[in-house]
Amino acid sequence: MLYIDESACYLLPFVAHTWAPCGQTPVLMEQAGRTHLSLIAAIAANGQIYVAGQNQAFTSEDIVWFLKLLCGRYRKRNLLIIWDGAAIHRSNVVKELLRERLGRMHLERLPAYSPELNPVELLWSQLKRNLKNKAFTSLDELTVAVLEQTKRLEKDPKSVKAFFNKKEIAFITD
């Protein structure tokens, strides 16, 4: 069972409260813009995470590529994919993949407007919290920072498992 979700990290920084010595107001220089890194992640209750990113919005073809990547990772097991009802998840390209791999992959849609049921939302929250109050001047800098955070989570499956302890989904993995 894998939960999947997409998100984006923008060059426009996420600014939060911070500490500074008295009389030294912190200044955060930023390069405003809509340039962003599109991200997709899958997480399993055993703490495994799979993250991919690109510098443009995901298309249905990109989703199929990611699903095939997961099938390669789980060669000997059938997959239950749980995700939201985004239009790119319901496209003909995705339906064709399901027909090609009949029985190998089952897709389950979360109820509408229920991000609290997807533990990947907690992954995005933690990743973005670790990027707050930082300004990136290029997509390359942002990509390096996101990769660092992702690798940190990959090395700590206990933290990822904790995302499944959330009361709204804990009953599924008990």
N, C-alpha and C positions, 0 to 999 in steps of 0.2 A: 504494500500500500504506500503510495507516494502522493503527497500534497504538492500542487504546483501553483505558482502565482507569478505575475509579472509586476515590475515596478520600474521606476526611473530615478536616477540621481542627476541633478542639474548643477551647472556651474554656479548658479545663483545660490549662495550659501544659506544653510539653515542656521539662523542665529538664535542662540539661547542665552539665558542669563549667565554671567561669568563673574569672576572675582578679579579685582585689580587693586593695587596699593592706592591708598587715599590720595586723591588729587591727580591720578594718572588714568584717565578714562581710556579704556581699551578702544582701539580703532581697528576695524576689520575692512580691509580693502578688498573689493570684489569686482569681478568683471560680469556685470549683469548680462543676461541673455537667456535664450531658450535652448541653447545647446545642452544636450543631455546624453547620458549613457542609459540605454534600455537594458534592463536586467530580467532574467527569468531564473527561477530556482525551483528545485524539487527537494523535498526533505522526507526522510523516512523516520519512523518511530525508533529505529535503532541508532539514530544520531547521524546518519549519513546525509550529506548535502551535496547537491549538484547545482552549480551556478554557471550561467553563460551570459554574455553581454555583447552589445553592439552599439554603434553610434547612430542608429536610426530605429524607428519604431518597429516592433515585431509584426510580421505578416503571418498569414496562415502557413506559408511554406517554412518560415522559421520555426514555428511551433512543431510542425511535422519533423523537421530536422532534430529538434530537441527530444521529441518523443522517440525517434529512432535511436538517438544517442542513449537514452535510458533503456531501450530494449536491448541494445548491445551490452550495457552494463549488467542487466539482469537476464542473461541469455537463457538460463534454465528455469526461469519462473515467469508465470503469468503476472501481468501488472494490473493493479487497480489504481487508476489515476483519479484523484479528487481535486476539483478546481472550480472556479467560478464560471458564470455563464457568459463570458466575453464572446463577442461575435466571432473572433478568430478561432475560438475553441469549437465553434459549431459549423465551421465552413465545410464546403464540399471536399477540400483537400484533406482535412482531418478525417472526414467520413470515409474517404477513399482509403486512407491508411488503415482504418479499422476493418474495412472489407479485406484488404490485403493480409492483414494479420488477425483474421477471424479467431476469436477465442484467446488470443495471446494478450490482448489489451482490452480492459474494460474502463470506460470513462464514466464518472459519476459527477454530476453537477451539484454544487452547493446551492442552498436556497438563495434567492436574490437578496442583495443588500445584507449579507451576513459575513463580513470579513472576520468576525470574532470566531468563526468556525474553522478558519484556515490558519494553522500554525506558521505558515510561511510569512504571514503578516508580522509575526513576532521577530522573525529573522530580519525582515526589512526594517522594523523599528529599531532593533539593536544595531544593525549596520549603520543606519542613518544617524542614530544617537552618537555613535563613535566618530561621525564625520562633522558633527555640529561645531560651529564657530571656526571652521576652517575654510579658507578661500582657495579655490583652484583656478589657475589662469588658463588652463588648457584641458581638453578632454583627456589627454595622455596623463596628466597629473591626477585627475579624478579617477581614471582607470587604475592607476597604480595604487591609490588609496583604497579603492573598493577591493582590489585583489588582496591587499594586505589584510583587510578585515575578513574577507572570505576565507583566506588561509588560516587565520586565527580560529575561526569557527570550525573549519575542517579538522583542526588539531584538537578540538575540544568537543567531542561528541556528547559529553555529559550535558553541556549547555544546550545543545540542539535537542536532546531528549527532553530537557526541561520545558521546551515549548509545548510538548504534548501533555504537560501536567495542568494546563489551563482547564478550568472546570467545564467549559463548554465542549471540550473534545476529549477530556481524560477518559470518559467512559468507553470510547472507541478503542483505545490502546491498552486498557487494563486487562 
